[in-house]
Amino acid sequence: MADAEALKRAVELWREACRYQMAGDLDRAVETYKRSIETYPTAEAHTYLGWTYSFQNRIDDATAECLKAIEIDPEFGNPYNDIGVYLMQQERFDEAVPWLEKAKRAPRYDPRHFPYLNLGRIYLKQRKWWEALREFEGAARLAPRDAETAKALHNLRGQLN
């Protein structure tokens, strides 16, 4: 199979896996993401396979997939954010910060405001109010209509007044 054809087929499989994942069929999603990767490895398939593993509480496997995604495309920000989130879930907040900072700087990342929100959450837990405020404001600049961002910013501003 030529590279262009393989990539096209891999993307089709990746999208199919996403549908299984969103429907809650995680085992079938894992199987289909793996088929996508076997067809043509993409950063997206590795990242989303990792995300699926995280839903199965397979955090080490999830992190490993994100690291593979970064090897394939270091400009893709989603796996940096996801590693940061996995570290947050393990309450390893200081280790999560550099991964989230990398996600913020990644040229290719959507939704771009997520690492700001996640950093804000870390700083809230660490009682670093002004750092949290800065991150939530950054998220609000990037996603002014996002309800979760607006709520986080409103709640923190209320606490600081």
C-alpha positions in Angstrom: 0.0 0.0 0.0 1.4 3.4 -1.0 2.1 5.9 1.9 -0.8 8.2 0.9 -3.2 5.3 0.7 -1.9 3.9 4.0 -2.3 7.2 5.7 -5.8 7.6 4.3 -6.8 4.2 5.6 -5.2 4.8 9.0 -7.1 8.0 9.4 -10.4 6.2 8.5 -9.5 3.6 11.2 -8.6 6.3 13.7 -12.0 8.0 13.2 -13.8 4.7 13.5 -11.9 4.0 16.8 -13.0 7.5 18.0 -16.6 6.5 17.4 -16.2 3.3 19.4 -14.5 5.2 22.2 -17.3 7.9 22.3 -19.9 5.1 22.3 -18.1 3.5 25.3 -16.8 0.4 23.5 -13.3 0.8 24.8 -12.0 -2.6 23.9 -13.1 -2.2 20.3 -11.6 1.3 20.2 -8.3 0.0 21.4 -8.3 -2.8 18.8 -9.2 -0.3 16.0 -6.6 2.3 17.1 -4.0 -0.4 17.0 -5.1 -1.4 13.5 -4.7 2.3 12.5 -1.2 2.4 14.0 -0.2 -0.8 12.2 -1.5 0.7 8.9 0.3 4.0 9.3 1.5 5.3 12.7 0.2 8.8 13.5 0.5 10.9 16.6 -3.2 11.2 16.8 -3.8 7.4 16.9 -1.2 7.0 19.6 -2.6 9.9 21.6 -6.2 8.7 21.4 -5.1 5.1 22.1 -3.5 6.5 25.2 -6.6 8.4 26.1 -8.6 5.2 25.8 -6.2 3.4 28.0 -6.6 6.1 30.6 -10.4 5.4 30.7 -9.4 1.8 31.5 -7.1 3.0 34.3 -4.0 1.9 32.4 -2.1 5.1 33.1 1.4 3.7 32.3 0.2 2.4 28.9 -1.6 5.8 28.3 1.6 7.7 29.0 3.7 5.3 26.8 1.4 5.9 23.9 1.7 9.7 24.3 5.4 9.4 24.3 5.2 7.5 21.0 3.0 10.2 19.6 5.5 12.9 20.6 8.3 10.9 18.8 6.2 10.9 15.6 5.1 14.5 15.8 6.7 16.7 18.5 4.6 19.7 17.4 1.3 18.0 18.3 0.3 19.4 21.7 -2.4 16.9 22.8 -0.1 14.2 24.1 1.9 16.7 26.2 -1.4 17.9 27.8 -2.5 14.3 28.3 0.7 13.3 30.0 0.2 16.3 32.3 -3.3 15.2 33.1 -2.2 11.6 33.8 0.4 13.0 36.3 -2.3 15.2 37.8 -4.5 12.1 38.3 -1.6 10.6 40.3 -1.3 13.9 42.3 2.2 14.4 40.8 1.5 18.1 40.2 5.0 19.4 40.0 5.9 16.8 37.4 2.8 17.7 35.4 3.6 21.4 35.0 6.4 21.1 32.4 4.3 18.8 30.3 1.4 21.3 30.3 3.8 24.2 29.6 5.0 22.2 26.5 1.4 21.7 25.4 0.8 25.5 25.6 3.7 26.1 23.3 3.0 23.3 20.8 2.3 24.7 17.3 -0.4 22.1 16.6 -2.9 21.8 19.4 -6.7 21.9 19.8 -8.4 22.7 22.1 -5.6 25.2 22.9 -7.1 26.3 26.2 -7.0 22.9 28.0 -3.4 23.1 29.2 -4.1 26.6 30.7 -7.1 25.2 32.5 -5.1 22.2 33.8 -2.3 24.4 35.0 -4.9 26.6 36.7 -6.3 23.6 38.5 -2.8 22.6 39.7 -2.1 26.0 41.0 -5.4 26.1 42.8 -4.5 22.8 44.6 -1.1 24.3 45.5 -2.8 27.5 46.7 -0.9 29.6 44.2 -3.9 31.9 43.6 -2.3 34.4 41.3 -0.6 31.8 39.1 -4.0 30.1 38.8 -5.7 33.3 37.9 -3.1 34.0 35.2 -3.7 30.5 33.7 -7.5 30.8 33.8 -7.3 34.2 32.2 -5.1 32.7 29.4 -7.7 30.0 28.9 -10.5 32.6 28.7 -8.6 34.6 26.1 -8.3 31.4 23.9 -11.8 30.1 24.5 -14.0 33.1 25.6 -17.2 31.1 25.2 -16.1 28.0 27.1 -18.4 27.6 30.1 -15.9 25.6 32.2 -13.3 28.3 31.7 -15.7 31.1 32.6 -16.8 29.3 35.7 -13.3 28.6 36.9 -12.3 32.2 36.3 -15.4 33.6 38.0 -15.0 31.3 41.1 -11.4 32.2 41.6 -12.0 36.0 41.1 -14.8 35.7 43.7 -12.4 34.1 46.2 -9.7 36.7 45.6 -12.1 39.7 46.2 
